[in-house]
Every structure is written in C-alpha cells, then in structure tokens.
C-alpha cells in the first residue's frame, strides 16, 4: 500500500496506521532475535490489557503473543521479542492488520503466506 500525497488531502486512517507500522519495522527479518521457547512476559506498554505472559511452547499462546507484539510493539520490542524462524513459520496462518506493511517490506513473508494458501 503506497501513501499518496495530494497536497491538501488528509490521509485516511488506514494510511496513518500503515505508516505507523511501517516506521517500526526492523531493517531485515534476521534482526528478529527473540526467544524460540519458554515463557515471555511482555512489557506493559505492549500488553497494556489482558494477558502479559505467553508460553512459546503452546501454539495458541505463541500466536497470541505474536499478534500483540506486531500490533502494539515498538521497533525495539519487535527485534527483542519476535523470532525470525517462528515468525516465518507462523506467517501463513497469522492474521493481523499489520500484514500488508510487513509483506511490503519483506517479500519473503508474502511468498510464505501464499505458498501455504
């Protein structure tokens, strides 16, 4: 999704969100150095409501944590909490509103997502 500036036009809410998510992305997926196993407790600024501790060995909890971090995490949260291999493995079934920004920046995610479909 490209943001088109027409001078006086106000960007849509979708454009604003896309820019917000795109601005936090790591330089490469290899920068994602988060854990692959164990329990991860998310900082309060990421998980400000509800569950904060996630057992990565439990697929549903892992998926919930990835959705939360992708949506609410800042750049540093993304690189320290997400794991490159886990993200690639989960991407085909991970449904999230940040998907387009990530796939635009990292075409390998779009390929992984379409290969599973």
C-alpha positions as CSV (number, residue, x, y, z in Angstrom):
1,X,0.0,0.0,0.0
2,X,1.5,3.3,-1.1
3,X,0.6,6.5,0.6
4,X,-0.2,9.1,-2.0
5,X,0.0,12.7,-1.1
6,X,-2.3,15.1,-2.9
7,X,-1.2,18.2,-1.1
8,X,-4.3,19.2,0.9
9,X,-5.9,15.8,1.2
10,X,-6.0,14.3,4.7
11,X,-4.6,10.8,4.8
12,X,-7.0,8.0,5.6
13,X,-6.9,6.2,8.9
14,X,-5.6,3.1,7.0
15,X,-2.8,5.2,5.6
16,X,-1.9,6.6,9.0
17,X,-1.8,3.1,10.5
18,X,0.2,1.7,7.7
19,X,2.8,4.4,8.1
20,X,2.9,3.8,11.8
21,X,3.5,0.0,11.4
22,X,6.0,0.5,8.5
23,X,8.0,3.0,10.6
24,X,8.7,0.4,13.3
25,X,10.0,-2.4,11.1
26,X,13.4,-3.9,11.5
27,X,16.0,-3.5,8.8
28,X,15.7,-7.2,8.0
29,X,13.9,-10.2,9.3
30,X,17.2,-11.6,10.5
31,X,17.2,-8.8,13.1
32,X,14.4,-10.6,14.9
33,X,16.3,-12.2,17.8
34,X,13.6,-13.1,20.2
35,X,13.3,-16.4,22.1
36,X,12.0,-19.6,20.5
37,X,11.0,-21.4,23.7
38,X,9.9,-20.7,27.2
39,X,7.6,-18.1,28.8
40,X,7.9,-14.5,27.7
41,X,6.4,-11.7,29.7
42,X,5.5,-8.7,27.6
43,X,6.2,-5.2,28.9
44,X,3.1,-3.2,29.9
45,X,3.4,-0.8,27.0
46,X,3.0,-3.7,24.6
47,X,0.4,-5.8,26.5
48,X,-1.5,-3.0,28.3
49,X,-4.6,-5.0,28.8
50,X,-5.2,-8.7,29.5
51,X,-2.6,-11.5,29.3
52,X,1.1,-10.5,29.5
53,X,2.9,-13.8,30.0
54,X,3.0,-16.2,27.0
55,X,4.4,-19.8,26.8
56,X,6.0,-20.0,23.4
57,X,5.8,-23.8,23.6
58,X,2.0,-23.5,23.3
59,X,1.0,-22.7,19.7
60,X,-2.2,-20.7,20.5
61,X,-0.4,-18.6,23.2
62,X,2.6,-18.1,20.8
63,X,0.2,-16.9,18.1
64,X,-1.5,-14.5,20.5
65,X,1.8,-13.1,21.6
66,X,2.9,-12.5,18.0
67,X,-0.3,-10.7,17.2
68,X,0.0,-8.5,20.2
69,X,3.7,-7.6,19.6
70,X,3.1,-7.0,15.9
71,X,0.3,-4.6,16.6
72,X,1.5,-2.9,19.8
73,X,5.3,-3.2,19.9
74,X,7.8,-0.5,19.0
75,X,10.9,-1.2,17.0
76,X,12.9,-2.5,19.9
77,X,10.1,-4.7,21.1
78,X,9.9,-6.3,17.6
79,X,13.5,-7.2,17.5
80,X,13.8,-8.5,21.0
81,X,10.5,-10.3,21.4
82,X,9.9,-11.8,17.9
83,X,12.0,-14.6,16.5
84,X,12.8,-14.8,12.8
85,X,12.2,-18.5,12.4
86,X,9.0,-18.5,14.4
87,X,7.6,-15.6,12.5
88,X,8.3,-17.2,9.2
89,X,6.7,-20.5,10.4
90,X,3.6,-18.8,11.7
91,X,3.2,-16.1,9.0
92,X,0.9,-18.2,6.7
93,X,-1.8,-18.5,9.4
94,X,-1.1,-15.3,11.3
95,X,-4.0,-13.0,10.6
96,X,-3.2,-9.4,11.6
97,X,-3.9,-5.9,10.4
98,X,-0.2,-5.2,10.1
99,X,0.3,-7.9,7.5
100,X,0.5,-5.6,4.5
101,X,3.2,-3.3,5.9
102,X,5.3,-6.4,6.8
103,X,4.8,-8.1,3.4
104,X,5.6,-4.9,1.5
105,X,8.9,-4.6,3.4
106,X,9.7,-8.3,3.4
107,X,8.6,-10.1,0.2
108,X,9.6,-13.5,1.7
109,X,6.7,-13.2,4.0
110,X,4.2,-12.7,1.2
111,X,5.7,-15.7,-0.6
112,X,5.5,-17.8,2.6
113,X,1.9,-16.7,3.1
114,X,0.8,-17.5,-0.5
115,X,2.6,-20.9,-0.5
116,X,0.5,-22.1,2.4
117,X,-2.8,-20.9,0.8
